[in-house]
Amino acid sequence: MKYDRAQAIQKATGLFWKLGFQGTKMRDLQEHLDMRPGSIYAGFGSKELLFKEALNLYTEQSIQQVRHYAHQYDNALTALYEFVKDQVIGSSAETSDSQKPNNCFLVKTVAELNNSHAEISLWAQIGLEKVEEEFAEVFKLAQTQGHLEQHANSLRLAKWLQVQIMGLRAYGQLKITKDEMIKMLDEMFSSLPKAT
């Protein structure tokens, strides 16, 4: 039976994101991908290698999302604000997808596997660094546009933004309102070193 490799990786990403590496059994993958174990091993080599493919896809999709927002807005800081809002609160343009976990797949992987599967954890950390590098590019764009202080360290701001997103996503799982989340987001962005 032929299979669509890209579609299989996309489906596996959703499953791994929801259940984690250790929580996803080969039987889960078989059922979710509608593939026999032999086909999974022939196509991807192992569960570990398929998981790395899923991390790669998630990283690339995250980077493409950041770029999409950066091209949609004239102000790069507004683009980042809207990107973060979508990540931590959800886009008002789309309905809530209860199937999509409300956390970052890369962060979840590092937390789950840091002590047990160091190589996969490192792979996820590299993915986080790539996303941070994309944030840094958008901060540099904000400097070019005259919205961000010229001497601001774009890579340090990118790391700061990554930490803020992690915190807001975790905090957002508590019983707080969307308005409270927006206020926190506004305060977060108001603390950036804006150009004068």
C-alpha positions as CSV (number, residue, x, y, z in Angstrom):
1,M,0.0,0.0,0.0
2,K,1.4,3.4,-1.0
3,Y,1.4,6.2,1.5
4,D,1.9,10.0,1.4
5,R,5.1,10.6,3.4
6,A,4.4,14.3,4.1
7,Q,0.8,13.5,5.2
8,A,2.1,10.7,7.5
9,I,4.6,13.0,9.1
10,Q,1.9,15.6,9.6
11,K,-0.4,13.0,11.3
12,A,2.4,11.7,13.4
13,T,3.3,15.2,14.5
14,G,-0.2,15.7,15.8
15,L,-0.2,12.4,17.7
16,F,3.3,12.9,19.2
17,W,2.4,16.5,20.2
18,K,-0.7,15.2,22.0
19,L,0.7,12.1,23.6
20,G,4.4,12.8,23.9
21,F,7.2,10.5,22.7
22,Q,6.9,8.0,25.6
23,G,3.1,8.1,25.6
24,T,2.9,7.2,21.9
25,K,3.0,3.5,21.3
26,M,3.7,1.8,17.9
27,R,0.0,0.6,17.9
28,D,-1.1,4.3,18.2
29,L,1.1,5.2,15.2
30,Q,-0.3,2.2,13.2
31,E,-3.9,3.2,13.9
32,H,-3.3,7.0,13.4
33,L,-1.3,6.7,10.3
34,D,-3.2,3.7,9.0
35,M,0.1,1.9,8.3
36,R,1.5,-1.5,9.2
37,P,4.6,-1.6,11.6
38,G,6.8,-2.8,8.7
39,S,5.7,0.1,6.5
40,I,6.5,2.6,9.4
41,Y,9.9,1.0,9.9
42,A,10.6,0.9,6.1
43,G,9.5,4.5,5.7
44,F,11.1,6.1,8.7
45,G,13.5,3.7,10.2
46,S,12.3,3.9,13.8
47,K,9.9,5.6,16.1
48,E,12.8,7.9,17.2
49,L,13.5,8.9,13.6
50,L,9.8,9.6,12.9
51,F,9.7,11.7,16.0
52,K,12.6,13.8,14.8
53,E,10.8,14.2,11.5
54,A,7.8,15.5,13.4
55,L,10.0,17.9,15.4
56,N,11.5,19.2,12.1
57,L,8.0,19.7,10.6
58,Y,6.8,21.5,13.7
59,T,9.9,23.8,13.8
60,E,9.5,24.6,10.1
61,Q,5.8,25.4,10.4
62,S,6.5,27.6,13.4
63,I,9.2,29.5,11.5
64,Q,6.8,29.9,8.5
65,Q,4.1,31.2,10.8
66,V,6.5,33.9,12.2
67,R,7.4,34.9,8.6
68,H,3.8,35.0,7.6
69,Y,2.9,37.4,10.4
70,A,6.0,39.5,9.6
71,H,4.9,39.9,6.0
72,Q,1.3,40.8,7.0
73,Y,2.1,43.9,9.1
74,D,4.0,47.1,8.4
75,N,5.2,47.1,12.0
76,A,7.3,44.1,12.9
77,L,6.5,44.5,16.6
78,T,2.8,44.4,15.8
79,A,3.5,41.2,13.8
80,L,5.2,39.6,16.8
81,Y,2.4,40.7,19.1
82,E,-0.3,39.1,16.8
83,F,1.8,36.0,16.5
84,V,2.1,35.6,20.3
85,K,-1.5,36.4,20.8
86,D,-2.5,33.6,18.4
87,Q,-0.1,31.2,20.1
88,V,-1.3,31.8,23.7
89,I,-4.9,32.9,23.2
90,G,-5.9,31.7,19.8
91,S,-6.9,33.5,16.7
92,S,-10.2,35.2,16.8
93,A,-10.6,34.3,13.1
94,E,-10.7,30.6,13.8
95,T,-12.7,28.4,16.1
96,S,-11.0,26.8,19.0
97,D,-9.5,23.4,18.1
98,S,-9.8,21.2,21.1
99,Q,-7.6,18.6,19.4
100,K,-4.6,21.0,19.3
101,P,-2.6,20.9,22.5
102,N,-2.2,24.3,24.2
103,N,1.6,24.1,24.6
104,C,4.7,24.1,22.4
105,F,5.6,20.7,21.0
106,L,9.3,21.5,21.3
107,V,9.1,22.7,24.9
108,K,6.9,19.7,25.8
109,T,9.5,17.4,24.3
110,V,12.4,18.9,26.2
111,A,10.5,18.7,29.4
112,E,9.5,15.1,28.8
113,L,12.8,13.7,27.5
114,N,15.6,15.8,29.0
115,N,16.7,13.0,31.3
116,S,15.7,9.9,29.3
117,H,16.3,10.6,25.6
118,A,19.0,13.3,25.5
119,E,19.5,13.1,21.7
120,I,15.8,13.8,21.0
121,S,15.7,16.4,23.7
122,L,18.7,18.1,22.0
123,W,16.9,17.9,18.7
124,A,14.0,19.8,20.2
125,Q,16.3,22.4,21.7
126,I,17.9,23.0,18.3
127,G,14.3,23.6,17.0
128,L,13.7,26.1,19.7
129,E,16.9,27.9,18.8
130,K,15.9,28.1,15.1
131,V,12.6,29.7,16.1
132,E,14.5,32.1,18.3
133,E,16.7,33.0,15.4
134,E,13.6,33.8,13.4
135,F,12.3,36.0,16.2
136,A,15.6,37.8,16.2
137,E,15.2,38.5,12.5
138,V,11.8,40.1,13.1
139,F,13.3,42.2,15.9
140,K,16.0,43.3,13.5
141,L,13.3,44.2,11.0
142,A,11.6,46.3,13.7
143,Q,14.9,48.2,14.2
144,T,15.2,48.8,10.5
145,Q,11.6,50.1,10.5
146,G,12.4,52.5,13.4
147,H,10.1,50.8,15.9
148,L,12.7,49.3,18.1
149,E,15.7,50.9,19.8
150,Q,18.8,50.5,17.6
151,H,21.1,49.2,20.3
152,A,18.7,46.5,21.5
153,N,20.2,43.0,21.3
154,S,17.8,41.2,18.9
155,L,19.0,37.7,19.9
156,R,18.6,38.4,23.6
157,L,15.1,39.8,22.9
158,A,14.3,36.7,20.9
159,K,15.2,34.5,23.9
160,W,13.2,36.8,26.1
161,L,10.2,36.4,23.8
162,Q,10.5,32.6,23.8
163,V,10.5,32.6,27.6
164,Q,7.4,34.9,27.7
165,I,5.5,32.6,25.3
166,M,6.3,29.6,27.3
167,G,5.1,31.3,30.5
168,L,2.0,32.7,29.0
169,R,1.0,29.3,27.4
170,A,1.5,27.6,30.8
171,Y,-0.4,30.4,32.7
172,G,-3.1,30.3,30.1
173,Q,-4.0,26.8,31.2
174,L,-5.3,28.2,34.5
175,K,-8.8,29.6,34.8
176,I,-8.1,33.1,33.6
177,T,-10.1,35.2,31.1
178,K,-9.0,36.1,27.6
179,D,-9.0,39.8,28.7
180,E,-6.6,39.1,31.5
181,M,-4.3,37.3,29.0
182,I,-4.5,40.3,26.6
183,K,-3.5,42.7,29.5
184,M,-0.5,40.5,30.3
185,L,0.4,40.5,26.6
186,D,0.1,44.3,26.4
187,E,2.3,44.8,29.4
188,M,4.9,42.4,28.0
189,F,5.1,44.2,24.7
190,S,5.0,47.7,26.4
191,S,8.3,46.7,28.2
192,L,10.2,46.4,24.9
193,P,12.8,49.1,24.3
194,K,10.9,51.1,21.7
195,A,12.7,53.7,19.4
196,T,12.1,57.3,20.5
